């Protein structure tokens, strides 16, 4: 059973930090390469770059929760929810379809990141 996990490309779990600017404040986010790739994919689906997506998620999380305890963990959970919802068929795996359109078509998935 574990072979499907342990034989993964080590580059996918290599940690990488990116410096980003959130509302004028420079901060660093450290995630594994696979999570960065997933965030890139999510962003591209809605015509954004990854920094724009991260800023949007940050703003929506602050608006919804009022605080952020561990933003890097939140981003990892977003990536896992995205892939899980695609696997369950709740959102299309067609990466050309914007997620904004998916949210409108599936009211139950409207706030799938938060």
C-alpha angles and dihedrals in degrees: 000000000000093000091082087060105034093048092058117123106273088221089069093064095039107121119237129184121211124193112222137174116233110189093332096315117112113222137162127233121195117201137152116266093250090058091049089051091050092049089050089053094048091049093048091053090064097037095256134121119240094260091053090050092049091049091049092049091047092051094046092048092050090048093048102037104019094225143039120225100178114004096179090056090047090055091050090051090049089055093048092047090049093053092041093051090049091049090050091049093241089124128026120263087213099112091200090067111090115235089227088066090047092054091052092049095046110042090183090062094045095117098029096147098048 
